[in-house]
Amino acid sequence: MEWSLRELRFFVTVAEAGSFTDAAAQLYVSQAAVSRTIAGLEKTLGDRLLRRVPRGCELTSTGQQVLPHARRVLSEAARFTEFLTSRHDVLRLGYAWAALGRHTARLQRDWAQRHDALELELLRHNSPTAGLAEGLCDVAIVRRPVDEKRFESLVVGLERRLVAFASDDPQWSRRRQLSMAEIADRTVIIDPRVGTTSSQLWHGADHPPRFIESTDVDGWLDAIAAGRGVGTTAEATAHHHPRPGVTYRPIKDGPRIPVRLAWWRDHHPNGLGDLVDAVTRLYAAT
């Protein structure tokens, strides 16, 4: 059974107008076109939907059953059309743990002032590509390399690596900075899916730390606040996720963390160039 949105729209218009003539006027077509379209729909359904009466038309029993369903289909179609239209007016920027740290608010404010017709929407999704592979965003902020066969990426800035530990830590609470060797003496909590911390950071060291795994930034912070271990992370995390009971300090010999923007190789979303320029300028200014 095949029917069209045009047939449903004509049927609903006639049913609500109460006559083929009035419906034709509303649809800006001839009365004959309305009659042919309704007749085609009735043939497809195998039953009459409308019966003519002296002052117009009225719904048959089948028409009364079909009408509410037709209205719902047309409503869904209208929402789908709105989505297809509005998706070009929004640039979705995904991130996993932290967006751009202290630059996040500045980017949003500057973008709103300079792009009246293109909204920048930030979305958090805890996956290696921050929702890009899942189709949830158009561009992703990532701090790990992405699959170059599927995605393009560009380093837009570098961030300091920080250590996060419980604020009441008896050895570190008064320290202003720490070293990678000191962290190796502790249990380190990592998110192996999206985090930037792995055993490779201590490659060649006398001994690597013991690791335990977390699944997201909230669990990571909870474990650190509870004293189960410490963590290393990008500077953006400290700005994006301040947490009572957790202290962030610089790692004096910690390698800098590249901040990348990534997008699908076969799709360059509207506003991508402006976004790359804007983020690069923010990091260059610090």
C-alpha positions as CSV (number, residue, x, y, z in Angstrom):
1,M,0.0,0.0,0.0
2,E,1.5,3.3,-1.1
3,W,0.2,6.7,-0.2
4,S,1.7,10.2,-0.2
5,L,1.8,13.1,2.2
6,R,0.1,15.2,-0.5
7,E,-2.9,12.8,-0.4
8,L,-3.1,13.0,3.4
9,R,-2.8,16.8,3.4
10,F,-5.6,17.1,0.8
11,F,-7.8,14.7,2.8
12,V,-7.2,16.5,6.1
13,T,-7.9,19.9,4.5
14,V,-11.2,18.7,3.0
15,A,-12.3,17.0,6.2
16,E,-11.6,20.2,8.2
17,A,-13.0,22.6,5.5
18,G,-16.2,20.5,5.1
19,S,-16.2,20.9,1.3
20,F,-14.0,20.2,-1.7
21,T,-14.5,23.8,-3.0
22,D,-13.2,25.4,0.2
23,A,-10.4,23.0,0.5
24,A,-9.3,23.7,-3.1
25,A,-9.1,27.4,-2.2
26,Q,-7.0,26.8,0.9
27,L,-4.6,24.5,-1.1
28,Y,-4.4,26.8,-4.1
29,V,-5.4,24.1,-6.6
30,S,-8.5,23.3,-8.6
31,Q,-11.5,21.5,-7.2
32,A,-10.9,18.8,-9.8
33,A,-7.4,18.3,-8.5
34,V,-8.7,17.8,-5.0
35,S,-11.3,15.3,-6.1
36,R,-8.7,13.3,-8.1
37,T,-6.3,13.2,-5.2
38,I,-9.0,12.1,-2.7
39,A,-10.2,9.5,-5.2
40,G,-6.6,8.1,-5.5
41,L,-6.2,7.8,-1.8
42,E,-9.6,6.1,-1.4
43,K,-8.6,3.6,-4.2
44,T,-5.4,2.9,-2.3
45,L,-7.3,2.3,0.9
46,G,-10.1,0.3,-0.8
47,D,-12.8,2.3,1.0
48,R,-14.6,5.7,0.9
49,L,-13.3,8.4,3.2
50,L,-15.7,11.2,2.4
51,R,-19.3,11.3,1.1
52,R,-20.8,14.4,-0.6
53,V,-23.8,16.0,1.0
54,P,-25.9,19.0,-0.3
55,R,-23.7,21.6,1.5
56,G,-20.3,20.0,1.0
57,C,-19.0,16.7,2.4
58,E,-18.7,14.6,5.5
59,L,-16.5,11.9,6.8
60,T,-17.5,8.2,6.4
61,S,-16.9,5.8,9.2
62,T,-13.5,4.9,7.7
63,G,-12.7,8.6,7.2
64,Q,-13.3,9.2,10.9
65,Q,-10.9,6.4,11.8
66,V,-8.2,7.6,9.3
67,L,-8.4,11.3,10.1
68,P,-6.5,11.4,13.5
69,H,-3.8,9.1,12.2
70,A,-3.4,11.3,9.1
71,R,-3.1,14.4,11.3
72,R,-0.3,12.7,13.4
73,V,1.6,11.7,10.2
74,L,1.4,15.2,8.9
75,S,2.5,16.6,12.2
76,E,5.6,14.3,12.3
77,A,6.4,15.2,8.7
78,A,6.3,18.9,9.6
79,R,8.7,18.3,12.5
80,F,11.0,16.3,10.2
81,T,11.0,19.1,7.7
82,E,11.8,21.6,10.5
83,F,14.7,19.4,11.6
84,L,16.1,19.2,8.0
85,T,15.9,22.9,7.7
86,S,17.2,23.9,11.1
87,R,20.1,21.4,11.2
88,H,21.9,23.8,8.8
89,D,21.5,26.6,11.3
90,V,23.3,24.7,14.1
91,L,26.9,23.7,14.4
92,R,27.1,20.9,17.0
93,L,30.4,20.8,18.9
94,G,31.0,17.6,20.9
95,Y,33.3,16.9,23.8
96,A,33.9,14.0,26.1
97,W,35.3,15.2,29.4
98,A,36.0,18.9,29.1
99,A,35.3,21.3,26.3
100,L,37.8,24.1,25.9
101,G,38.3,24.8,29.6
102,R,38.5,28.6,30.3
103,H,38.1,29.3,26.6
104,T,34.7,27.7,26.4
105,A,32.6,30.6,27.6
106,R,34.6,33.1,25.5
107,L,34.1,31.0,22.4
108,Q,30.4,30.8,22.9
109,R,30.0,34.5,23.5
110,D,32.2,35.6,20.6
111,W,30.5,33.1,18.3
112,A,27.0,34.4,19.2
113,Q,28.1,38.0,18.4
114,R,29.6,37.1,15.1
115,H,27.3,34.4,13.7
116,D,23.6,35.5,13.9
117,A,22.5,32.7,11.5
118,L,24.6,29.8,12.9
119,E,24.2,28.7,16.5
120,L,27.0,26.9,18.2
121,E,25.7,24.1,20.4
122,L,28.0,22.2,22.8
123,L,27.2,18.5,23.5
124,R,28.9,16.2,26.0
125,H,29.2,12.5,25.0
126,N,31.6,10.1,26.7
127,S,33.1,8.3,23.7
128,P,36.5,8.3,22.0
129,T,35.3,10.8,19.3
130,A,33.0,12.7,21.7
131,G,29.9,11.7,19.7
132,L,31.3,12.3,16.2
133,A,31.3,8.7,15.2
134,E,27.8,8.3,16.6
135,G,26.5,11.1,14.5
136,L,25.7,13.3,17.6
137,C,27.9,16.2,16.6
138,D,29.4,17.8,13.6
139,V,32.8,18.6,15.0
140,A,34.4,17.1,18.1
141,I,37.0,18.4,20.7
142,V,39.4,15.5,21.2
143,R,42.6,15.1,23.1
144,R,43.7,11.8,21.6
145,P,44.5,10.9,17.9
146,V,41.5,9.8,15.8
147,D,41.2,7.3,13.0
148,E,42.7,9.2,10.1
149,K,41.0,7.0,7.5
150,R,37.6,8.2,8.8
151,F,38.2,11.6,10.2
152,E,40.2,14.8,9.6
153,S,41.6,16.6,12.6
154,L,43.7,19.7,13.4
155,V,45.6,20.6,16.5
156,V,44.3,23.9,17.6
157,G,46.1,24.3,20.9
158,L,48.2,22.8,23.7
159,E,47.2,22.4,27.4
160,R,49.2,21.8,30.5
161,R,48.9,18.5,32.1
162,L,47.6,18.6,35.7
163,V,47.5,16.2,38.6
164,A,44.3,15.8,40.5
165,F,44.3,14.6,44.1
166,A,42.2,14.6,47.3
167,S,42.4,18.1,48.9
168,D,43.2,16.6,52.3
169,D,46.1,14.5,51.0
170,P,48.7,14.6,53.8
171,Q,51.7,14.6,51.5
172,W,50.5,16.8,48.6
173,S,48.0,19.2,50.1
174,R,50.6,22.1,50.4
175,R,52.4,21.3,47.2
176,R,52.3,23.8,44.3
177,Q,53.5,21.4,41.6
178,L,54.4,17.7,41.3
179,S,56.5,15.5,39.1
180,M,55.7,12.4,37.0
181,A,58.0,10.3,39.2
182,E,56.0,11.3,42.3
183,I,52.7,10.4,40.6
184,A,54.2,7.0,39.7
185,D,54.3,6.2,43.4
186,R,50.6,6.5,43.6
187,T,47.6,4.6,42.3
188,V,46.4,6.5,39.2
189,I,42.8,6.5,38.1
190,I,42.3,6.5,34.3
191,D,39.5,6.4,31.7
192,P,41.0,4.1,29.0
193,R,38.3,5.0,26.5
194,V,38.7,8.8,26.3
195,G,41.3,9.8,28.8
196,T,44.8,11.1,28.1
197,T,46.6,9.1,30.8
198,S,48.2,5.7,30.1
199,S,51.3,3.7,31.0
200,Q,53.0,5.2,28.0
201,L,53.5,8.4,30.1
202,W,56.0,6.5,32.3
203,H,57.7,4.6,29.5
204,G,61.3,4.0,30.5
205,A,60.7,5.0,34.1
206,D,62.0,2.8,36.9
207,H,58.5,1.7,37.8
208,P,55.1,2.6,36.4
209,P,52.1,3.5,38.7
210,R,49.3,1.1,39.5
211,F,46.2,1.8,37.5
212,I,42.5,1.5,38.3
213,E,39.8,2.3,35.7
214,S,36.9,4.8,35.7
215,T,34.2,5.1,33.1
216,D,33.6,8.9,33.1
217,V,34.7,12.1,34.6
218,D,32.2,12.1,37.4
219,G,33.3,8.7,38.6
220,W,36.9,9.7,38.2
221,L,36.4,12.8,40.4
222,D,34.4,10.8,43.0
223,A,37.2,8.2,43.3
224,I,39.9,10.9,43.6
225,A,37.9,12.9,46.3
226,A,37.5,9.6,48.2
227,G,41.3,9.1,48.2
228,R,41.3,5.9,46.1
229,G,43.9,7.4,43.8
230,V,45.1,10.4,41.8
231,G,44.7,11.3,38.2
232,T,46.4,13.3,35.5
233,T,44.3,15.3,33.0
234,A,44.3,18.3,30.7
235,E,44.1,21.8,32.2
236,A,40.6,22.2,30.7
237,T,39.2,19.6,33.2
238,A,40.1,21.8,36.2
239,H,38.1,24.7,34.7
240,H,35.2,22.6,33.4
241,H,34.9,20.3,36.5
242,P,35.9,22.0,39.7
243,R,35.0,19.7,42.5
244,P,35.0,20.2,46.3
245,G,37.5,17.9,47.8
246,V,39.6,17.7,44.7
247,T,42.7,19.8,44.1
248,Y,44.5,20.3,40.7
249,R,48.1,21.1,40.4
250,P,50.6,21.4,37.5
251,I,52.9,18.6,36.7
252,K,56.3,20.3,36.1
253,D,57.6,17.6,33.7
254,G,54.3,16.5,32.4
255,P,54.0,16.4,28.6
256,R,51.6,19.0,27.1
257,I,48.3,17.7,25.8
258,P,47.3,18.5,22.1
259,V,43.7,19.8,21.7
260,R,42.3,18.7,18.4
261,L,39.1,19.5,16.4
262,A,37.9,16.5,14.4
263,W,35.3,16.0,11.7
264,W,34.3,13.4,9.2
265,R,36.5,13.3,6.1
266,D,33.6,13.3,3.7
267,H,31.7,16.1,5.5
268,H,32.9,19.6,6.2
269,P,30.1,21.2,8.2
270,N,29.0,24.8,7.7
271,G,31.1,27.1,9.9
272,L,34.0,24.7,10.3
273,G,36.6,27.2,9.1
274,D,35.4,29.9,11.4
275,L,35.4,27.5,14.3
276,V,39.0,26.4,13.7
277,D,40.1,30.0,13.4
278,A,38.3,31.0,16.5
279,V,39.6,28.2,18.7
280,T,43.1,28.6,17.4
281,R,43.1,32.3,18.3
282,L,41.9,31.6,21.8
283,Y,44.7,29.1,22.5
284,A,47.3,31.3,20.8
285,A,46.4,34.2,23.0
286,T,47.3,32.3,26.2
